[in-house]
Structure formats: C-alpha cells, structure tokens
Amino acid sequence: MRGRSIAAAVVAGIVAGVSSIADAHEEHDNGHGPTTFTAMTPILNVASVEASIEHYTSVLGFNKDWDWPAEEEDKTFASISNGEVHVFLAENSQGARPVWIYYNVGDVDRLHEEYVAAGAVINQEPVDRPWGAREMLVEDLDGHVLRIGGPPSEEEHGESEEGHDESE
C-alpha cells in the first residue's frame, strides 16, 4: 500500500508541476508575459515629415496623432494612425527608403475605390492571391509600399495574377 501512496504522491507532484508549466506558458501565450511583444510601430524614413503627414491624412486616410518638436514649425518626427495601426515618420533618419508594410483591412476593393478618388499612387490593383488574400500595392511620397490585404473576393473579378512575383 505504501508503494501506491508514494506513487500517487509522485504522480500528483508531476501533475502539479506540469500544470504550473502549462499555466506559465498559457500566461505567456496570452500576451501577459514580461517578454511578450505587445505592439509594433514601424518607423518610416521620409524626406519631409510635414509633407508625409499631409499625404497620409488627406490621401491615405490616416490621422495625425502628434508631431515633434511641438514648439517648432519644422517637424522632424510624427505619429500617424488608422484604426489600431500606428506608424512613426522620421525625417531623413531611422532606416532606409523604401520599405514595405503589410496592412489588413476588411474590404480591399472599397479602400481601392477611396484611394483612387483621393489620388493615391496604386502600383497594383486589387487581386486575389493564391494564399487566400486579396491584395493591392499603394506607394507613398517616399516610395514606401503599403501592401494592403484582406479577404479574397467572393466572385471572380477576371484579374490575372500573371507577371506578379509571389514575393511581392
């Protein structure tokens, strides 16, 4: 009997230990761990923060969150956002041009219509991709590419994917 109670105690200890490990991983996996990334904000190197703020707010539908230095007329750093997405703009610093950023939206075609009406530079019209996304490519003033994707269309649009590199 004593052997069984020792074995039961060992098993209970193992179960408790495994449960603690699982709880720790679950806490980490749910975004609550001290080393878990909680947000990402790309920093775009731009020629003019002021011109980029104007372009992103008037053409691409972003909002200006803040700019810096606040007390000076010539801004050198700013934050813009659209929905839950934030982007920093850094005048002639912090990175290189151009970079690509992928954005998710609910309706790529509707956004495409809005961008065309606003005069955005569309490098690729919306197209259904073989990996299950509908995507378009938009260029900002500094050549940065906004790769914007969402759910694939429900009907065939007759658009060809020929000539489009899958790494785009």
Secondary structure, DSSP 4 states (H G I P E B T S, - for coil): -HHHHHHHHHHHHHHHHHHHHHHHHHHHHTT-STTS------EEEES-HHHHHHHHHHTS--EEEEEESTTSSS--EEEEEETTEEEEEEET-SS-S--EEEEE-S-HHHHHHHHHHHT-EEEEEEEE-TTS-EEEEEE-TTS-EEEEEESPPSS------TT--TT-
